[in-house]
Amino acid sequence: MNYEFTEILETIRMTEIEHFDIRTVTLGISLRDCHDRNLEITKEKIYDKILRYGKNHVKNAKEIEAQYGISIANKRVSVTPISIPFDSLSMEEYIEIAKTLDKAAEDIGIDYIAGFSALVQKGMTRGEEELIKAIPFALSQTKRVCSSVNIGSTKAGINMDAINLMSEVIKKTAELTKDKDSIGCAKLVVFANAVEDNPFVAGAFHGVSEPEVVLNVGISGPGVVLDAIREAGKVDLQNLSEVIKKTIFKITRAGELIGRKVAEKNGVPFGIVDISLAPTPAEGDSIADILKAMGVEDVGAPGTTAALAMLNDSVKKAGLMASSSVGGMSGAFIPVSEDMGMIRAVQAGNLSLEKLEAMTAVCSVGLDMIAIPGDTPASTIAGIIADEAAIGIINDKTTAVRIIPAYGKKVGEMVDYGGLLGLAPVMEVRTISSQNFVSRGGRIPAPMRSLTN
Amino acid sequence: MKLSENEIRKITYETIEELGTNVSQEVIKEAVRKKIESMDNFTFAKNNESSGRVILTSFGLNKPGIVAAITTALGNFNCDIQDLSQRIIGDFFTIIMIIDISTSQKDLKEIQDEMRKTAEELNIKIYLQHEDVFRFMHRI
């Protein structure tokens, strides 16, 4: 036989027992040619284009799923940051565009469409300001649209004016979606060093340097890594890193295969594989459990950051060897609400916001899906975003803040979204003020790292 | 590997140029054939084309008639079993088969649906997956 008995069983075990799945196949579509001076025609062009490329996206992905026996959890679409092709629109018109995106997403049968976005790390155009103001209304009046705003980069520094605006936007979004535990905020990401080919919604968008249309894949498999680490038993850290790399190598290879096949079936070019360990609320599909299996008693214990750093780095190394098109975030995500282990650590009082922040310096993204009290002042949220952005630009990595000031809720209460978004305990935020710092406004200059030329 | 007529013509011209005009047609023919063959070997080494083979994995509580039921179903679809391996551990069995479905009139999806019924009848698990996924994961 060409394959060893154990090899075949290993694959079956990964897909059937350990929740290894392709987390998302995301079709990136450029909308740069969709602008028209008549808003109705603009909307029509957007709708038609998304349908033209995306109408068989779900069907094709399902066929590939069956053929290879690997489940594809999500089929999604990302578009050009909306503020770029449609810079001349007003706030009301942007809301109309969001509704068009929502309708198109519904009609091609996907759950999320991402790219209601603006890139304002250095400054805002008039249109970008209008789009940002439209975000709370766009997110509360649509179901499927996701939004992201990039407020800092290693090359440009941190745009504090944009952060202040965004913290108000986050508060407003929470208020407008208070009936559903402020779910709007779960669809809104504030980035520093955002990447252009990230397939993971909510932060996905189809970057300006991307082709007309492209298919990116996000793969995931915390359960697989968890079992491999458990099986390895008590080995030293170098050997543990080997174990992680071998596992990731295999799932990345499978991810690339699936991505290429879905792209081929859609008749579009294949972009990148994002090898991110993204947890889900399912039992065993958890980054926290991996960290615990590595040896810390609970997430938040001293040593957690080091363990996460090693995990993140091993994931990247294995991915690089397995695929020549690694991109996106590629590392370990540490959202709170989507990971039962993280939720338990917060509830047990072992994991604080500050420790999470430290962990984001070495994970692949940032403060993700964290619920905080609804009465947290906007200036404090601005401070949290600025801290996170600083970690990003100084370390030349992507960081993000997806934070939910749960309207009307206090520390210890829960927000519950069900499904992949999961549920989150409202975490304690320090009440000392950031007001006088953030209200200075302006821009934190680009760091030393930016001067590489 | 398939070569277009133009490509074959080009190879022939190159061969004639290399050998000169003094050789017979047979010699040229032979040289061209060898060249194409060597190209075939070259592409075979790099070959990344997917095959028509799928891997069937089945496991569950052991009882009489399982292999018979699976192979009968596959036989009905005209699937060619190229390899078969089985292990029994305690009360449980595991069967792995490599099957060529390119001879079948049905596609993978239809065969999967049919095998699902067989699996339900016998109360066992049967998975059919394209061979490529194993090749990608376990072979560099």
HADDOCK unambig.tbl for C-alpha pairs under 7 A between the chains (distance, minus, plus):
assign (segid A and resid 1 and name CA) (segid B and resid 83 and name CA) 6.25 0.50 0.50
assign (segid A and resid 7 and name CA) (segid B and resid 138 and name CA) 6.90 0.50 0.50
assign (segid A and resid 8 and name CA) (segid B and resid 134 and name CA) 6.84 0.50 0.50
assign (segid A and resid 66 and name CA) (segid B and resid 109 and name CA) 6.95 0.50 0.50
assign (segid A and resid 67 and name CA) (segid B and resid 108 and name CA) 6.72 0.50 0.50
assign (segid A and resid 67 and name CA) (segid B and resid 129 and name CA) 5.86 0.50 0.50
assign (segid A and resid 67 and name CA) (segid B and resid 130 and name CA) 5.85 0.50 0.50
assign (segid A and resid 68 and name CA) (segid B and resid 129 and name CA) 4.69 0.50 0.50
assign (segid A and resid 68 and name CA) (segid B and resid 130 and name CA) 5.08 0.50 0.50
assign (segid A and resid 68 and name CA) (segid B and resid 133 and name CA) 6.24 0.50 0.50
assign (segid A and resid 69 and name CA) (segid B and resid 129 and name CA) 5.29 0.50 0.50
assign (segid A and resid 250 and name CA) (segid B and resid 137 and name CA) 4.58 0.50 0.50
assign (segid A and resid 250 and name CA) (segid B and resid 138 and name CA) 6.86 0.50 0.50
assign (segid A and resid 251 and name CA) (segid B and resid 137 and name CA) 6.83 0.50 0.50
assign (segid A and resid 253 and name CA) (segid B and resid 136 and name CA) 5.56 0.50 0.50
assign (segid A and resid 253 and name CA) (segid B and resid 137 and name CA) 5.51 0.50 0.50
assign (segid A and resid 254 and name CA) (segid B and resid 133 and name CA) 5.93 0.50 0.50
assign (segid A and resid 254 and name CA) (segid B and resid 136 and name CA) 6.07 0.50 0.50
assign (segid A and resid 254 and name CA) (segid B and resid 137 and name CA) 5.85 0.50 0.50
